[in-house]
Amino acid sequence: MTPPCQRCGYAHSLYGSTSAIGRFSSLAPLYRADYDGSPLRATRAQAHADMCDHYATKENPS
Ligand SMILES: [Zn+2]
């Protein structure tokens, strides 16, 4: 169980809401939050923060 985020109110986990890009290549992996148009980030923590922002700014949660 992931407790609701104190910032956005949604229960989103670090590994459940982000995807690693290029994990199996020789390049350093990039990460992005699991929503359309999310930016690529160098760290999973940054992608996770994007997911939080996405939830926090969503006008019509469904
Ligand atoms: Zn959050």
N, CA, C, O and the ligand as a Tripos MOL2 file, in Angstrom:
@<TRIPOS>MOLECULE
protein
  249   247    63     0     0
PROTEIN
NO_CHARGES

@<TRIPOS>ATOM
      1 N           0.8390   -1.2060    0.0000 N.3       1 MET1
      2 CA          0.0000    0.0000    0.0000 C.3       1 MET1
      3 C           0.8730    1.2560    0.0000 C.2       1 MET1
      4 O           1.8060    1.3850    0.7920 O.2       1 MET1
      5 N           0.5540    2.1520   -0.8860 N.am      2 THR2
      6 CA          1.2460    3.4330   -0.9090 C.3       2 THR2
      7 C           0.3310    4.4860   -0.2940 C.2       2 THR2
      8 O          -0.7830    4.6860   -0.7780 O.2       2 THR2
      9 N           0.7670    5.1490    0.7380 N.am      3 PRO3
     10 CA         -0.0880    6.1850    1.3280 C.3       3 PRO3
     11 C          -0.2490    7.3460    0.3550 C.2       3 PRO3
     12 O           0.6530    7.6190   -0.4360 O.2       3 PRO3
     13 N          -1.3850    8.0300    0.4050 N.am      4 PRO4
     14 CA         -1.5640    9.1710   -0.4960 C.3       4 PRO4
     15 C          -0.4490   10.1860   -0.3320 C.2       4 PRO4
     16 O          -0.0040   10.4720    0.7790 O.2       4 PRO4
     17 N          -0.0080   10.7220   -1.4520 N.am      5 CYS5
     18 CA          1.0390   11.7330   -1.4550 C.3       5 CYS5
     19 C           0.5480   12.9780   -0.7290 C.2       5 CYS5
     20 O          -0.5860   13.4150   -0.9250 O.2       5 CYS5
     21 N           1.3920   13.5350    0.0940 N.am      6 GLN6
     22 CA          0.9850   14.7120    0.8540 C.3       6 GLN6
     23 C           0.9510   15.9590   -0.0140 C.2       6 GLN6
     24 O           0.3690   16.9750    0.3660 O.2       6 GLN6
     25 N           1.5750   15.8760   -1.1780 N.am      7 ARG7
     26 CA          1.6270   17.0340   -2.0550 C.3       7 ARG7
     27 C           0.4220   17.0890   -2.9910 C.2       7 ARG7
     28 O          -0.2320   18.1250   -3.1060 O.2       7 ARG7
     29 N           0.1270   15.9580   -3.6680 N.am      8 CYS8
     30 CA         -0.9300   15.9830   -4.6770 C.3       8 CYS8
     31 C          -2.1730   15.2070   -4.2620 C.2       8 CYS8
     32 O          -3.2250   15.3450   -4.8860 O.2       8 CYS8
     33 N          -2.0630   14.3950   -3.2180 N.am      9 GLY9
     34 CA         -3.2290   13.6740   -2.7350 C.3       9 GLY9
     35 C          -3.4560   12.3260   -3.3970 C.2       9 GLY9
     36 O          -4.3630   11.5870   -3.0130 O.2       9 GLY9
     37 N          -2.6340   12.0010   -4.3930 N.am     10 TYR10
     38 CA         -2.7580   10.7060   -5.0580 C.3      10 TYR10
     39 C          -1.7460    9.7290   -4.4810 C.2      10 TYR10
     40 O          -0.6830   10.1290   -4.0070 O.2      10 TYR10
     41 N          -2.0820    8.4500   -4.5250 N.am     11 ALA11
     42 CA         -1.1320    7.4240   -4.1120 C.3      11 ALA11
     43 C          -0.3210    6.9990   -5.3220 C.2      11 ALA11
     44 O          -0.7610    6.1570   -6.1060 O.2      11 ALA11
     45 N           0.8420    7.5700   -5.4740 N.am     12 HIS12
     46 CA          1.7050    7.1770   -6.5830 C.3      12 HIS12
     47 C           3.0660    6.7910   -6.0450 C.2      12 HIS12
     48 O           3.6880    7.5350   -5.2860 O.2      12 HIS12
     49 N           3.5210    5.6060   -6.4540 N.am     13 SER13
     50 CA          4.7940    5.1220   -5.9470 C.3      13 SER13
     51 C           5.9210    5.4750   -6.9100 C.2      13 SER13
     52 O           5.6860    5.7580   -8.0850 O.2      13 SER13
     53 N           7.1130    5.4540   -6.4090 N.am     14 LEU14
     54 CA          8.2840    5.8200   -7.2180 C.3      14 LEU14
     55 C           8.4230    4.8990   -8.4240 C.2      14 LEU14
     56 O           8.7250    5.3610   -9.5250 O.2      14 LEU14
     57 N           8.2060    3.6150   -8.2280 N.am     15 TYR15
     58 CA          8.4170    2.6670   -9.3230 C.3      15 TYR15
     59 C           7.1440    2.4000  -10.1140 C.2      15 TYR15
     60 O           7.2080    1.9070  -11.2400 O.2      15 TYR15
     61 N           6.0000    2.7160   -9.5460 N.am     16 GLY16
     62 CA          4.7560    2.4270  -10.2450 C.3      16 GLY16
     63 C           4.3340    3.5100  -11.2160 C.2      16 GLY16
     64 O           3.4580    3.2850  -12.0510 O.2      16 GLY16
     65 N           4.9450    4.6850  -11.1200 N.am     17 SER17
     66 CA          4.4730    5.7990  -11.9400 C.3      17 SER17
     67 C           5.5570    6.3410  -12.8590 C.2      17 SER17
     68 O           5.3810    7.3910  -13.4780 O.2      17 SER17
     69 N           6.6730    5.6330  -12.9520 N.am     18 THR18
     70 CA          7.7470    6.0800  -13.8260 C.3      18 THR18
     71 C           8.2450    4.9160  -14.6760 C.2      18 THR18
     72 O           8.1330    3.7560  -14.2790 O.2      18 THR18
     73 N           8.7920    5.2300  -15.8420 N.am     19 SER19
     74 CA          9.3540    4.2110  -16.7200 C.3      19 SER19
     75 C          10.8030    4.5550  -17.0360 C.2      19 SER19
     76 O          11.1430    5.7220  -17.2300 O.2      19 SER19
     77 N          11.6540    3.5350  -17.0880 N.am     20 ALA20
     78 CA         13.0380    3.7470  -17.4930 C.3      20 ALA20
     79 C          13.1340    3.6020  -18.9970 C.2      20 ALA20
     80 O          12.5630    2.6720  -19.5670 O.2      20 ALA20
     81 N          13.8430    4.5040  -19.6450 N.am     21 ILE21
     82 CA         14.0330    4.4800  -21.0940 C.3      21 ILE21
     83 C          15.4950    4.1410  -21.3740 C.2      21 ILE21
     84 O          16.3980    4.7640  -20.8170 O.2      21 ILE21
     85 N          15.7190    3.1750  -22.2180 N.am     22 GLY22
     86 CA         17.0900    2.8450  -22.5780 C.3      22 GLY22
     87 C          17.8480    2.0950  -21.5150 C.2      22 GLY22
     88 O          19.0750    2.1630  -21.4530 O.2      22 GLY22
     89 N          17.1370    1.3910  -20.6900 N.am     23 ARG23
     90 CA         17.7740    0.6970  -19.5780 C.3      23 ARG23
     91 C          18.7950   -0.3330  -20.0460 C.2      23 ARG23
     92 O          19.7850   -0.5960  -19.3650 O.2      23 ARG23
     93 N          18.5380   -0.9180  -21.2300 N.am     24 PHE24
     94 CA         19.3960   -2.0040  -21.6790 C.3      24 PHE24
     95 C          20.4170   -1.5730  -22.7280 C.2      24 PHE24
     96 O          21.1110   -2.4040  -23.3130 O.2      24 PHE24
     97 N          20.4960   -0.2960  -22.9510 N.am     25 SER25
     98 CA         21.4950    0.1920  -23.8920 C.3      25 SER25
     99 C          22.7640    0.5530  -23.1200 C.2      25 SER25
    100 O          22.8110    0.4880  -21.8920 O.2      25 SER25
    101 N          23.7870    0.9360  -23.8800 N.am     26 SER26
    102 CA         25.0360    1.3170  -23.2320 C.3      26 SER26
    103 C          24.9710    2.7490  -22.7100 C.2      26 SER26
    104 O          25.8540    3.1990  -21.9800 O.2      26 SER26
    105 N          23.9160    3.4510  -23.0960 N.am     27 LEU27
    106 CA         23.7660    4.8170  -22.6140 C.3      27 LEU27
    107 C          23.1390    4.8210  -21.2250 C.2      27 LEU27
    108 O          22.4950    3.8540  -20.8180 O.2      27 LEU27
    109 N          23.3310    5.8890  -20.5270 N.am     28 ALA28
    110 CA         22.6950    6.0130  -19.2270 C.3      28 ALA28
    111 C          21.1850    6.0600  -19.4280 C.2      28 ALA28
    112 O          20.7080    6.7300  -20.3430 O.2      28 ALA28
    113 N          20.4400    5.3730  -18.6040 N.am     29 PRO29
    114 CA         18.9880    5.3660  -18.7770 C.3      29 PRO29
    115 C          18.3760    6.7270  -18.4650 C.2      29 PRO29
    116 O          18.8970    7.5080  -17.6690 O.2      29 PRO29
    117 N          17.2580    6.9740  -19.1190 N.am     30 LEU30
    118 CA         16.4730    8.1580  -18.8220 C.3      30 LEU30
    119 C          15.1450    7.6840  -18.2660 C.2      30 LEU30
    120 O          14.7470    6.5330  -18.4480 O.2      30 LEU30
    121 N          14.4820    8.5800  -17.5990 N.am     31 TYR31
    122 CA         13.2210    8.2120  -16.9650 C.3      31 TYR31
    123 C          12.1450    9.2030  -17.3450 C.2      31 TYR31
    124 O          12.4120   10.3780  -17.5930 O.2      31 TYR31
    125 N          10.9180    8.7010  -17.3840 N.am     32 ARG32
    126 CA          9.8090    9.6060  -17.6320 C.3      32 ARG32
    127 C           8.6000    9.1370  -16.8450 C.2      32 ARG32
    128 O           8.4300    7.9470  -16.5800 O.2      32 ARG32
    129 N           7.7590   10.1030  -16.4760 N.am     33 ALA33
    130 CA          6.5260    9.7690  -15.7790 C.3      33 ALA33
    131 C           5.5560    9.1240  -16.7590 C.2      33 ALA33
    132 O           5.6200    9.3770  -17.9620 O.2      33 ALA33
    133 N           4.6640    8.2960  -16.2450 N.am     34 ASP34
    134 CA          3.7310    7.5680  -17.1040 C.3      34 ASP34
    135 C           2.4950    8.3900  -17.4320 C.2      34 ASP34
    136 O           1.3860    8.0600  -17.0130 O.2      34 ASP34
    137 N           2.6990    9.4590  -18.1830 N.am     35 TYR35
    138 CA          1.5510   10.1700  -18.7430 C.3      35 TYR35
    139 C           1.9750   10.7840  -20.0690 C.2      35 TYR35
    140 O           3.1600   11.0170  -20.3070 O.2      35 TYR35
    141 N           0.9980   11.0420  -20.9260 N.am     36 ASP36
    142 CA          1.3080   11.5570  -22.2580 C.3      36 ASP36
    143 C           2.0100   12.8970  -22.1740 C.2      36 ASP36
    144 O           1.5680   13.7970  -21.4600 O.2      36 ASP36
    145 N           3.0930   13.0240  -22.8980 N.am     37 GLY37
    146 CA          3.7990   14.2920  -22.9610 C.3      37 GLY37
    147 C           4.7520   14.5390  -21.8190 C.2      37 GLY37
    148 O           5.2660   15.6480  -21.6780 O.2      37 GLY37
    149 N           5.0030   13.5370  -21.0010 N.am     38 SER38
    150 CA          5.9250   13.7380  -19.8860 C.3      38 SER38
    151 C           7.3510   13.9050  -20.4010 C.2      38 SER38
    152 O           7.7440   13.2470  -21.3640 O.2      38 SER38
    153 N           8.1230   14.7770  -19.7670 N.am     39 PRO39
    154 CA          9.4970   14.9890  -20.2160 C.3      39 PRO39
    155 C          10.4350   13.8760  -19.7600 C.2      39 PRO39
    156 O          10.1820   13.1940  -18.7670 O.2      39 PRO39
    157 N          11.5130   13.7100  -20.5040 N.am     40 LEU40
    158 CA         12.5430   12.7540  -20.1170 C.3      40 LEU40
    159 C          13.4010   13.3700  -19.0240 C.2      40 LEU40
    160 O          13.7380   14.5530  -19.0770 O.2      40 LEU40
    161 N          13.7440   12.5780  -18.0560 N.am     41 ARG41
    162 CA         14.5550   13.0520  -16.9310 C.3      41 ARG41
    163 C          15.7560   12.1490  -16.7230 C.2      41 ARG41
    164 O          15.7470   10.9790  -17.1060 O.2      41 ARG41
    165 N          16.7730   12.7020  -16.1200 N.am     42 ALA42
    166 CA         17.9970   11.9310  -15.8730 C.3      42 ALA42
    167 C          17.8470   10.9830  -14.6890 C.2      42 ALA42
    168 O          18.5580    9.9820  -14.5960 O.2      42 ALA42
    169 N          16.9350   11.2940  -13.7970 N.am     43 THR43
    170 CA         16.7630   10.4430  -12.6280 C.3      43 THR43
    171 C          15.2910   10.0650  -12.4490 C.2      43 THR43
    172 O          14.3880   10.7950  -12.8580 O.2      43 THR43
    173 N          15.0830    8.9320  -11.8410 N.am     44 ARG44
    174 CA         13.7290    8.4660  -11.5900 C.3      44 ARG44
    175 C          13.0140    9.4100  -10.6240 C.2      44 ARG44
    176 O          11.8050    9.6160  -10.7220 O.2      44 ARG44
    177 N          13.7690    9.9700   -9.7010 N.am     45 ALA45
    178 CA         13.1600   10.8770   -8.7320 C.3      45 ALA45
    179 C          12.5590   12.1000   -9.4260 C.2      45 ALA45
    180 O          11.4960   12.5850   -9.0360 O.2      45 ALA45
    181 N          13.2460   12.5900  -10.4530 N.am     46 GLN46
    182 CA         12.7250   13.7470  -11.1810 C.3      46 GLN46
    183 C          11.4550   13.3780  -11.9410 C.2      46 GLN46
    184 O          10.4930   14.1460  -11.9720 O.2      46 GLN46
    185 N          11.4630   12.1950  -12.5510 N.am     47 ALA47
    186 CA         10.2740   11.7370  -13.2630 C.3      47 ALA47
    187 C           9.1090   11.5620  -12.3010 C.2      47 ALA47
    188 O           7.9570   11.8430  -12.6320 O.2      47 ALA47
    189 N           9.4310   11.0970  -11.1150 N.am     48 HIS48
    190 CA          8.4010   10.9210  -10.0990 C.3      48 HIS48
    191 C           7.8040   12.2640   -9.6970 C.2      48 HIS48
    192 O           6.5990   12.3780   -9.4740 O.2      48 HIS48
    193 N           8.6570   13.2740   -9.6060 N.am     49 ALA49
    194 CA          8.1700   14.6200   -9.2870 C.3      49 ALA49
    195 C           7.2750   15.1420  -10.4040 C.2      49 ALA49
    196 O           6.3070   15.8580  -10.1450 O.2      49 ALA49
    197 N           7.6000   14.7820  -11.6570 N.am     50 ASP50
    198 CA          6.7370   15.1700  -12.7780 C.3      50 ASP50
    199 C           5.3650   14.5320  -12.6500 C.2      50 ASP50
    200 O           4.3450   15.1670  -12.9130 O.2      50 ASP50
    201 N           5.3500   13.2780  -12.2460 N.am     51 MET51
    202 CA          4.0800   12.5840  -12.0620 C.3      51 MET51
    203 C           3.2650   13.3120  -10.9920 C.2      51 MET51
    204 O           2.0560   13.4980  -11.1320 O.2      51 MET51
    205 N           3.9370   13.7100   -9.9450 N.am     52 CYS52
    206 CA          3.2770   14.4340   -8.8620 C.3      52 CYS52
    207 C           2.7060   15.7530   -9.3880 C.2      52 CYS52
    208 O           1.5590   16.1000   -9.1050 O.2      52 CYS52
    209 N           3.5160   16.4820  -10.1550 N.am     53 ASP53
    210 CA          3.0480   17.7420  -10.7370 C.3      53 ASP53
    211 C           1.8310   17.5100  -11.6180 C.2      53 ASP53
    212 O           0.8730   18.2830  -11.6050 O.2      53 ASP53
    213 N           1.8950   16.4110  -12.3930 N.am     54 HIS54
    214 CA          0.8010   16.0930  -13.3080 C.3      54 HIS54
    215 C          -0.4950   15.8840  -12.5220 C.2      54 HIS54
    216 O          -1.5470   16.4030  -12.8970 O.2      54 HIS54
    217 N          -0.4110   15.1350  -11.4500 N.am     55 TYR55
    218 CA         -1.5950   14.9090  -10.6170 C.3      55 TYR55
    219 C          -2.0410   16.2100   -9.9580 C.2      55 TYR55
    220 O          -3.2300   16.5250   -9.9170 O.2      55 TYR55
    221 N          -1.0810   16.9490   -9.4510 N.am     56 ALA56
    222 CA         -1.4080   18.1380   -8.6700 C.3      56 ALA56
    223 C          -2.0480   19.2250   -9.5230 C.2      56 ALA56
    224 O          -2.8050   20.0510   -9.0130 O.2      56 ALA56
    225 N          -1.7420   19.2290  -10.8370 N.am     57 THR57
    226 CA         -2.2510   20.2800  -11.6990 C.3      57 THR57
    227 C          -3.4270   19.8250  -12.5590 C.2      57 THR57
    228 O          -3.9780   20.6090  -13.3320 O.2      57 THR57
    229 N          -3.8020   18.5700  -12.4220 N.am     58 LYS58
    230 CA         -4.9070   18.0550  -13.2320 C.3      58 LYS58
    231 C          -6.2150   18.6890  -12.7740 C.2      58 LYS58
    232 O          -6.5670   18.6240  -11.5960 O.2      58 LYS58
    233 N          -6.9250   19.2950  -13.7050 N.am     59 GLU59
    234 CA         -8.1310   20.0210  -13.3320 C.3      59 GLU59
    235 C          -9.3240   19.1050  -13.1260 C.2      59 GLU59
    236 O         -10.1690   19.3560  -12.2670 O.2      59 GLU59
    237 N          -9.3870   18.0480  -13.9130 N.am     60 ASN60
    238 CA        -10.5290   17.1480  -13.8330 C.3      60 ASN60
    239 C         -10.0930   15.7030  -13.6380 C.2      60 ASN60
    240 O         -10.1120   14.9150  -14.5830 O.2      60 ASN60
    241 N          -9.6990   15.3510  -12.4140 N.am     61 PRO61
    242 CA         -9.2560   13.9830  -12.1790 C.3      61 PRO61
    243 C         -10.3720   12.9860  -12.4750 C.2      61 PRO61
    244 O         -11.5310   13.2180  -12.1300 O.2      61 PRO61
    245 N         -10.0210   11.9020  -13.1000 N.am     62 SER62
    246 CA        -11.0470   10.9180  -13.4340 C.3      62 SER62
    247 C         -10.6170    9.5350  -12.9740 C.2      62 SER62
    248 O         -11.3500    8.5650  -13.1650 O.2      62 SER62
    249 ZN          2.3000   13.4920   -5.4320 Zn       63 ZN63
@<TRIPOS>BOND
     1     1     2 1
     2     2     3 1
     3     3     4 2
     4     3     5 am
     5     5     6 1
     6     6     7 1
     7     7     8 2
     8     7     9 am
     9     9    10 1
    10    10    11 1
    11    11    12 2
    12    11    13 am
    13    13    14 1
    14    14    15 1
    15    15    16 2
    16    15    17 am
    17    17    18 1
    18    18    19 1
    19    19    20 2
    20    19    21 am
    21    21    22 1
    22    22    23 1
    23    23    24 2
    24    23    25 am
    25    25    26 1
    26    26    27 1
    27    27    28 2
    28    27    29 am
    29    29    30 1
    30    30    31 1
    31    31    32 2
    32    31    33 am
    33    33    34 1
    34    34    35 1
    35    35    36 2
    36    35    37 am
    37    37    38 1
    38    38    39 1
    39    39    40 2
    40    39    41 am
    41    41    42 1
    42    42    43 1
    43    43    44 2
    44    43    45 am
    45    45    46 1
    46    46    47 1
    47    47    48 2
    48    47    49 am
    49    49    50 1
    50    50    51 1
    51    51    52 2
    52    51    53 am
    53    53    54 1
    54    54    55 1
    55    55    56 2
    56    55    57 am
    57    57    58 1
    58    58    59 1
    59    59    60 2
    60    59    61 am
    61    61    62 1
    62    62    63 1
    63    63    64 2
    64    63    65 am
    65    65    66 1
    66    66    67 1
    67    67    68 2
    68    67    69 am
    69    69    70 1
    70    70    71 1
    71    71    72 2
    72    71    73 am
    73    73    74 1
    74    74    75 1
    75    75    76 2
    76    75    77 am
    77    77    78 1
    78    78    79 1
    79    79    80 2
    80    79    81 am
    81    81    82 1
    82    82    83 1
    83    83    84 2
    84    83    85 am
    85    85    86 1
    86    86    87 1
    87    87    88 2
    88    87    89 am
    89    89    90 1
    90    90    91 1
    91    91    92 2
    92    91    93 am
    93    93    94 1
    94    94    95 1
    95    95    96 2
    96    95    97 am
    97    97    98 1
    98    98    99 1
    99    99   100 2
   100    99   101 am
   101   101   102 1
   102   102   103 1
   103   103   104 2
   104   103   105 am
   105   105   106 1
   106   106   107 1
   107   107   108 2
   108   107   109 am
   109   109   110 1
   110   110   111 1
   111   111   112 2
   112   111   113 am
   113   113   114 1
   114   114   115 1
   115   115   116 2
   116   115   117 am
   117   117   118 1
   118   118   119 1
   119   119   120 2
   120   119   121 am
   121   121   122 1
   122   122   123 1
   123   123   124 2
   124   123   125 am
   125   125   126 1
   126   126   127 1
   127   127   128 2
   128   127   129 am
   129   129   130 1
   130   130   131 1
   131   131   132 2
   132   131   133 am
   133   133   134 1
   134   134   135 1
   135   135   136 2
   136   135   137 am
   137   137   138 1
   138   138   139 1
   139   139   140 2
   140   139   141 am
   141   141   142 1
   142   142   143 1
   143   143   144 2
   144   143   145 am
   145   145   146 1
   146   146   147 1
   147   147   148 2
   148   147   149 am
   149   149   150 1
   150   150   151 1
   151   151   152 2
   152   151   153 am
   153   153   154 1
   154   154   155 1
   155   155   156 2
   156   155   157 am
   157   157   158 1
   158   158   159 1
   159   159   160 2
   160   159   161 am
   161   161   162 1
   162   162   163 1
   163   163   164 2
   164   163   165 am
   165   165   166 1
   166   166   167 1
   167   167   168 2
   168   167   169 am
   169   169   170 1
   170   170   171 1
   171   171   172 2
   172   171   173 am
   173   173   174 1
   174   174   175 1
   175   175   176 2
   176   175   177 am
   177   177   178 1
   178   178   179 1
   179   179   180 2
   180   179   181 am
   181   181   182 1
   182   182   183 1
   183   183   184 2
   184   183   185 am
   185   185   186 1
   186   186   187 1
   187   187   188 2
   188   187   189 am
   189   189   190 1
   190   190   191 1
   191   191   192 2
   192   191   193 am
   193   193   194 1
   194   194   195 1
   195   195   196 2
   196   195   197 am
   197   197   198 1
   198   198   199 1
   199   199   200 2
   200   199   201 am
   201   201   202 1
   202   202   203 1
   203   203   204 2
   204   203   205 am
   205   205   206 1
   206   206   207 1
   207   207   208 2
   208   207   209 am
   209   209   210 1
   210   210   211 1
   211   211   212 2
   212   211   213 am
   213   213   214 1
   214   214   215 1
   215   215   216 2
   216   215   217 am
   217   217   218 1
   218   218   219 1
   219   219   220 2
   220   219   221 am
   221   221   222 1
   222   222   223 1
   223   223   224 2
   224   223   225 am
   225   225   226 1
   226   226   227 1
   227   227   228 2
   228   227   229 am
   229   229   230 1
   230   230   231 1
   231   231   232 2
   232   231   233 am
   233   233   234 1
   234   234   235 1
   235   235   236 2
   236   235   237 am
   237   237   238 1
   238   238   239 1
   239   239   240 2
   240   239   241 am
   241   241   242 1
   242   242   243 1
   243   243   244 2
   244   243   245 am
   245   245   246 1
   246   246   247 1
   247   247   248 2
@<TRIPOS>SUBSTRUCTURE
     1 MET1         2 RESIDUE 1 A MET
     2 THR2         6 RESIDUE 1 A THR
     3 PRO3        10 RESIDUE 1 A PRO
     4 PRO4        14 RESIDUE 1 A PRO
     5 CYS5        18 RESIDUE 1 A CYS
     6 GLN6        22 RESIDUE 1 A GLN
     7 ARG7        26 RESIDUE 1 A ARG
     8 CYS8        30 RESIDUE 1 A CYS
     9 GLY9        34 RESIDUE 1 A GLY
    10 TYR10       38 RESIDUE 1 A TYR
    11 ALA11       42 RESIDUE 1 A ALA
    12 HIS12       46 RESIDUE 1 A HIS
    13 SER13       50 RESIDUE 1 A SER
    14 LEU14       54 RESIDUE 1 A LEU
    15 TYR15       58 RESIDUE 1 A TYR
    16 GLY16       62 RESIDUE 1 A GLY
    17 SER17       66 RESIDUE 1 A SER
    18 THR18       70 RESIDUE 1 A THR
    19 SER19       74 RESIDUE 1 A SER
    20 ALA20       78 RESIDUE 1 A ALA
    21 ILE21       82 RESIDUE 1 A ILE
    22 GLY22       86 RESIDUE 1 A GLY
    23 ARG23       90 RESIDUE 1 A ARG
    24 PHE24       94 RESIDUE 1 A PHE
    25 SER25       98 RESIDUE 1 A SER
    26 SER26      102 RESIDUE 1 A SER
    27 LEU27      106 RESIDUE 1 A LEU
    28 ALA28      110 RESIDUE 1 A ALA
    29 PRO29      114 RESIDUE 1 A PRO
    30 LEU30      118 RESIDUE 1 A LEU
    31 TYR31      122 RESIDUE 1 A TYR
    32 ARG32      126 RESIDUE 1 A ARG
    33 ALA33      130 RESIDUE 1 A ALA
    34 ASP34      134 RESIDUE 1 A ASP
    35 TYR35      138 RESIDUE 1 A TYR
    36 ASP36      142 RESIDUE 1 A ASP
    37 GLY37      146 RESIDUE 1 A GLY
    38 SER38      150 RESIDUE 1 A SER
    39 PRO39      154 RESIDUE 1 A PRO
    40 LEU40      158 RESIDUE 1 A LEU
    41 ARG41      162 RESIDUE 1 A ARG
    42 ALA42      166 RESIDUE 1 A ALA
    43 THR43      170 RESIDUE 1 A THR
    44 ARG44      174 RESIDUE 1 A ARG
    45 ALA45      178 RESIDUE 1 A ALA
    46 GLN46      182 RESIDUE 1 A GLN
    47 ALA47      186 RESIDUE 1 A ALA
    48 HIS48      190 RESIDUE 1 A HIS
    49 ALA49      194 RESIDUE 1 A ALA
    50 ASP50      198 RESIDUE 1 A ASP
    51 MET51      202 RESIDUE 1 A MET
    52 CYS52      206 RESIDUE 1 A CYS
    53 ASP53      210 RESIDUE 1 A ASP
    54 HIS54      214 RESIDUE 1 A HIS
    55 TYR55      218 RESIDUE 1 A TYR
    56 ALA56      222 RESIDUE 1 A ALA
    57 THR57      226 RESIDUE 1 A THR
    58 LYS58      230 RESIDUE 1 A LYS
    59 GLU59      234 RESIDUE 1 A GLU
    60 ASN60      238 RESIDUE 1 A ASN
    61 PRO61      242 RESIDUE 1 A PRO
    62 SER62      246 RESIDUE 1 A SER
    63 ZN63       249 GROUP 0 **** ****
